[in-house]
Amino acid sequence: MKRFLYFLVLSSSLLFLLVSCDKVEEEQYWVYAGANGTWYDTDEDVPAVQRAFVEKYTGVRCVNCPKADVVLHDALAKYGEQLVVVAIHSGAFGEPYSGDEDLRTGDGSKWYEYFGISGQPAALLMRAKNGAAWDIFTPTSNFDDKIDAVISPAPEVSIKVVPVADGGKTTGADIYLSFEKTVDDSLTLTLLLTEDKIYTAQDSRTKARIENYEQNHVLRAIITDPWGTDVAASGAAGEKRTVRLPFDMNERWHAENCHLVAFVSDKSSRRILNVAQASL
C-alpha cells in the first residue's frame, strides 16, 4: 500500500510539472514555443555575404533616440544590404503617449531584460561581448569601425530568407543556410518581423516632442522562440540546409512596409554569425 501511494504521489508531481511549466531554464537559456519546421538538404544558391546586425533599444520617451536614428540612417545609406537594423521599443521609455500604439512587444522585453539594458538609446552589434559583459554601446555617434570589423571577414555561414505567399498573403518564410567554413558549435535560427513608417509622438532633445515621428525597423514579432529554433546541420563546410517557418500576419501590420529578418547564432554564447533581410 505504501509503495502504491509513493508511485501515486510521484506520478501526480510529474503531471503537475508537465502541465504547469511554460518555461524551461537550462544553462541560462529560456525555451519558449515558437515557429519551427523540418530541415532539409538544398542546392539553393546562397550568396556568401557577411552582414552586420544592430539591435537598437529605443522608446518614444527617449530624448536622444532621434539622434541615434540619424546615425543609423547614415550607416544604412553607406552599407546598404550589409547592415540590418531592428528597433526594439522597450522599458519605461517605450511607454506610449495617449492615442498612440504601444510599440513594445513581450519578446522584445525579454531581450531587453536579458541583456541588461539600463539606458536608451542602446545598441548591440552581433551580440558581441567586451570581456564577460555584453558590448552595449550608445549609437549616437558614428560606429563604422565596429561595422567594418564585422563585415570584412568572409562569412562562416551564409544566409538567405525568402517570404512564402499563398493567395497573395504571406504565410511563412524559407530560410537557406550555406556553411562556408566548418562550424562545430550548436546553432539556432531566429526569425522576426519588422515594420517601417509607423507614426507616433516622439520625445527629442531639440524639441519637447515631435508629433507624427516616423518610426522605422520596429520589431513587430519574433516568429520563432526568442532564442531561436535549433539548426539541424552537421556544420561541415559545404553543407547547405533549408527550413520553412510558418506564421500569420497580424491585420494591424502593413505588409508593404514589413521585412523578415533571419539570423543564425551560437546557441551557448548568443553570438550572431550572420543575418539576412527580405521585404514582404
N, C-alpha and C positions, 0 to 999 in steps of 0.2 A: 504493500500500500504506500509506504513512504517513497519507494522508488518510483511508483506511478505519479505521485504528487510532484516529485522532483522534475520529472520529464514534462509534466503539465505546466509547471511554472516556467521552466526553461523555454518551452515552445511558445508560451504566451509572451515572454520577454522578447524572443526573436521576432515574433509577429509584430509587436509594438514598434520595434526598431525599424522594421521594413516599411511600415505604413506611416511612421511619423517623421522620418528623416527626409527633408527636402534638399539637404546639402551634405556632401561628404567632404571631410577635411583630410587630406593626405599630403604630408610633406609640403604644407603651405599652398597646395593648390585647392581651389574650390571647383567642385564639379556640379554643374547645373545642366538641366535638359536643354537642348538646342538642336537646330537642324544638323543632320548628319546623313551620310549616304555611303554607298558601296564604292570602293576604289577599284579601278581597272587600269591595265596597261593601255598605253595610247601611242600613236605615232604622230600626234599633233605637233606642228611646228610651234615652239615657244621661243621668241626672241631672247637671246642672252643679254638682257639689260638689267643692270643693278640700279634700283631706285631707292630713294630715301623716304622715310615715313615720319611725319611730325604729328604728335598728339598735342593739340593746344587746349589747355584747360582755361575756360573763359566764363563770362557771365555778363548779363545786361547791366548789372550794377558795378561792374569793374571799370574804373575811370581810365585805366591805362590800356585796356584791351583794344580800343580802336587804333592805338599806335602799333600794337602788335599785328593787327590786321594789315596795316600798310606795309610793314616789314615782310610779312608772309606773302602779300600780293606781289611785291617786288621779286621775292625769291621764286615764286611760281612763274612769273614772267621770264625770269632768267633760265630756270632749269626745265621748264615745260613738263613733259610726262615723266621725267626722272625724279620729280618731287610730288608726293601725295600728302595731303593735309586733312585732318579731321578736327573739327571744333567741338569740344565736349563741354557743354554748359553744365555747371555743377556747383554744389555748395551754396552758401548764403548769397554769394554774388550772382548766382543764377536765378534767384527769386524773381519771377516776372512782375512787371508793372500791371496794374489793373487793366483788364481788357485784352492783354497780350497773352499769347500762347506760352505755356511753360515748356521751354526747350530742353529741360533736363530729362534724363532717362534713368531708369533704375540700374541698368547695366553700366552706364557711364559713371554713375555714382559709385558703383563697386570699384571701378578702376581708380577713380578719384581718391577713394579711401585707401585702397591697397597701396598705391604709390606714395601716399602721404603728402598730397598736395596741400600746402598751407597758405599760399598766396596766389593771386592771379593778376595778370596772365602768367601761366607757367607752361613749360613745354618739355616733352621728352622726344628725343630723336633715336629711333630704332630701339627704344627701351634699353639704352646703354647705361652702364654704371660707371661711377667715379670711385674706384676702390670698392668698398662694400655697399655704398649708397647709390641710389638712383641718380643719374646725372640730369637733374631737373634744373632748367635754366629759364631766365626771363627773356622772351623773344621780342623785346622792344628795340633791339639793335641788330645790325647785320650779323648773321652767323653762317656765312657762306663757307668758312673754313671747316665747320663741322659737317656741312652737307658734302663738300668736296671729298672729305676723308671717307665718307660712306660710299659715294658713287664711283670713286676712282678704281677700286679693285674689280676684277671680274667676279661675277656672282657665284656663290656656292650652289644656289638653287634659282632657276628662272621660274617665273610665274606669270600666268595669263588668266584673266577672268572674262567670261562671255555670258551676257544675260540670256536666259531662256524664256521665250514667249509662247503663249498659247492663245490663239484668237485675239492677238493684239495686246494681250495683257501679260506683263512679266510674272512668271511663276517660279523662277528659280535662277540658278547660275551654274555654269560649268566652269570648274577651276582646273587648270592644267599646270603640272609641275614638271620641270626637267632638271635632273641633278647634273650640274656641270662638274662638280667635284664630289668625292665620296664624303658623305656626312654620317658620322657614327652615332650622333645623338638622336633621341626620340624627338619628333617634331609634331607641332599642332598647326592646324589651319584655322584662321579666324576670318569670318565673312561679316561685313557690316554694310549699312546703307546710310548715305549722307544726302542732304538736300541743300541746294543753294537758293538764294533770292527769297529768304524769309524776312519779313519786315517787322521790326519791333522797336520800342523805345530803347535807347542805349545811353548809359552814362558816359561822360567824356571829361577829360581834364581841361580841354579848351572850351567846352560848352557844358553847362549844367546837365543837359540832357538833349540827345539828338532824337527827334521823332522820325519814325519810318527809316530806321537804320537797316541797311542790308546785311543780313547775317548769311554767311556762306560756309560750306563744308560742314554743316551742322549734323552731328550724329543723330540719326533717327532711330536706329535699331541695330543691335548686334544679333545677327541671324543665327549664328552658331552659339554654343556655350561661350560666355565672355572670354574664357581662356582657350577657346578653340576646340575643334574636333581632331582626334588623333589622325595623323597621316599614316596610311598603311603602305609602307615602302621599305625596301632594304636600305636605301640611302646610297647605293652604289653609283659611281659616276656613269653617266649614260642612261640611267633609268628614267623612264617617263611614266607618270601616273596621272589619272584624272578622276574627279568625283563630281556628281551633280547634287547640289543642295537646294531643296525646295523652300519656298516661303510665300507668304501672302502679303501683297501690297496694302498698306493702310489707305483708306479712301481720302484721308486728310493730306497725304503726300502728293506732290505734283511730280509725276513721273518724268516730265520733260526737264526738270531741274535736279533729278536724282542721279546718284552714282553708286555703283557697287565697288567696295574696296575689300580686297582679299590680301591677307599677309600670312606668311609662314614663319613660325618662330620655334626656338628651342623650348621644349616643354619644361625643363627644370629651371633654366635661368631667365626665361621670358624674352631673351634677346631675339629681335626680329631679323631674319635673314634677308627677306625681300618682300616686296609689296607690288600690287598691280591694281589698276582702277579702270572702270568702264562705265560709260554713260548708259542709261536705260534707253 
